[in-house]
């Protein structure tokens, strides 16, 4: 009974956060503080189920990615010297869910992406928590 209510509350909060970002930009304000939202694993799994427009970005190393990653994730290693260049072809107005192993690298990657003008970012933390919350993990 509480699960549907939690889903609705989560989606409402995320919608408000994104709308606040858009409103600040329309007013000419600085929306940098509102463009990146840290979400927990349960919220991330709900978003993955509900938002088919999300691009999933894994910012771990290629070896970590090969050992297991979220289904449909794209590898962009934040520790690679060309990370910023790899972001170039991405649509800054797209919606991105970013994760790593524990949450440190995803926070760093989201910060870089925000500085480059990305407008809808969700820092989902670490893969272990995402898997424990029910996210689909694939090998390879």
Phi and psi in degrees as a GROMACS rama.xvg file:
@    title "Ramachandran Plot"
@    xaxis  label "Phi"
@    yaxis  label "Psi"
@TYPE xy
-78.3535  -22.1458  UNK-2
-61.2953  -47.5327  UNK-3
-63.2333  -36.2071  UNK-4
-66.3352  -42.4141  UNK-5
-62.2454  -41.6637  UNK-6
-60.4144  -47.2525  UNK-7
-63.2614  -42.6123  UNK-8
-64.3327  -40.956  UNK-9
-63.5435  -49.0747  UNK-10
-64.4098  -36.6075  UNK-11
-64.5519  -43.062  UNK-12
-63.6947  -41.8032  UNK-13
-67.4352  -38.1187  UNK-14
-63.9775  -42.1418  UNK-15
-62.9515  -41.4791  UNK-16
-62.3754  -44.2103  UNK-17
-68.927  -40.6336  UNK-18
-64.3828  -37.1215  UNK-19
-63.3109  -39.1782  UNK-20
-62.1846  -47.7819  UNK-21
-64.4752  -39.4686  UNK-22
-64.5943  -42.5649  UNK-23
-63.5938  -38.3228  UNK-24
-67.6841  -41.1093  UNK-25
-65.3132  -32.5053  UNK-26
-81.6577  -1.51025  UNK-27
82.2938  8.25836  UNK-28
-81.2585  174.57  UNK-29
-90.6548  109.99  UNK-30
-93.0931  4.29584  UNK-31
-55.3155  -35.6246  UNK-32
-70.1178  -19.3577  UNK-33
-108.147  -4.08902  UNK-34
-80.6016  -22.5689  UNK-35
-112.562  124.767  UNK-36
-117.781  126.103  UNK-37
-85.0948  125.737  UNK-38
-123.081  154.632  UNK-39
-86.9326  174.454  UNK-40
-61.436  -40.6647  UNK-41
-63.4026  -42.509  UNK-42
-63.5108  -39.9907  UNK-43
-62.5832  -44.433  UNK-44
-63.0368  -40.8308  UNK-45
-62.3777  -41.3505  UNK-46
-65.1977  -41.6679  UNK-47
-60.7735  -35.5743  UNK-48
-74.2511  -34.9325  UNK-49
-96.6512  -28.5337  UNK-50
-110.713  100.086  UNK-51
-84.3199  -2.53126  UNK-52
-89.8021  -6.20391  UNK-53
-69.9734  136.305  UNK-54
-100.202  130.921  UNK-55
-98.7856  121.797  UNK-56
-115.988  119.941  UNK-57
-97.9398  119.925  UNK-58
-104.347  21.0127  UNK-59
-84.8291  -175.092  UNK-60
-77.797  162.152  UNK-61
-57.9245  -37.2511  UNK-62
-65.1998  -42.3918  UNK-63
-64.6937  -42.2474  UNK-64
-60.0645  -43.7787  UNK-65
-64.7852  -29.0373  UNK-66
-75.2232  -16.1827  UNK-67
152.99  136.172  UNK-68
-151.85  166.823  UNK-69
-65.0644  144.238  UNK-70
-56.7861  137.019  UNK-71
71.1858  9.90888  UNK-72
-74.4615  148.756  UNK-73
-106.938  138.24  UNK-74
-90.014  121.487  UNK-75
-136.615  93.0306  UNK-76
-66.1773  111.716  UNK-77
-65.4436  -21.5514  UNK-78
-84.8164  -9.11425  UNK-79
-73.6681  137.836  UNK-80
-59.7639  -23.0214  UNK-81
-96.811  14.9026  UNK-82
-53.4803  -49.7186  UNK-83
-61.0647  -40.1487  UNK-84
-65.2628  -36.9196  UNK-85
-65.7766  -25.2584  UNK-86
-76.0198  -19.989  UNK-87
-49.3339  -47.7067  UNK-88
-73.0543  -12.199  UNK-89
-75.6986  146.569  UNK-90
-75.2791  117.545  UNK-91
-67.3782  -17.5071  UNK-92
-92.9128  1.4833  UNK-93
-76.7106  170.768  UNK-94
-102.786  128.996  UNK-95
-129.157  131.24  UNK-96
-106.246  120.156  UNK-97
-114.635  134.704  UNK-98
-144.445  165.737  UNK-99
-142.65  -141.502  UNK-100
-88.2394  -47.6134  UNK-101
-125.749  -12.8763  UNK-102
117.233  -17.2548  UNK-103
-70.2563  -51.1069  UNK-104
-68.4852  -33.8231  UNK-105
-65.5864  -38.6738  UNK-106
-62.9003  -41.8387  UNK-107
-64.6641  -44.9351  UNK-108
-62.7254  -43.5767  UNK-109
-62.5339  -38.74  UNK-110
-61.4614  -44.6189  UNK-111
-62.857  -46.1301  UNK-112
-62.8274  -41.2019  UNK-113
-61.1937  -44.1681  UNK-114
-63.1665  -26.7916  UNK-115
-86.0939  -0.236457  UNK-116
99.7849  9.36435  UNK-117
-66.2417  137.863  UNK-118
-106.789  -13.7785  UNK-119
-140.22  96.1355  UNK-120
-123.673  137.239  UNK-121
-125.66  116.792  UNK-122
-88.7588  107.236  UNK-123
-95.0328  4.83074  UNK-124
76.1329  -134.271  UNK-125
-103.712  153.509  UNK-126
-63.2477  -40.0214  UNK-127
-59.5091  -43.8815  UNK-128
-66.9547  -38.5219  UNK-129
-63.6967  -43.569  UNK-130
-63.9142  -42.3263  UNK-131
-63.466  -28.8616  UNK-132
-83.4546  -5.21689  UNK-133
110.396  6.43221  UNK-134
-68.4934  142.54  UNK-135
-74.6075  122.906  UNK-136
-112.63  133.047  UNK-137
-121.528  155.366  UNK-138
-92.128  158.879  UNK-139
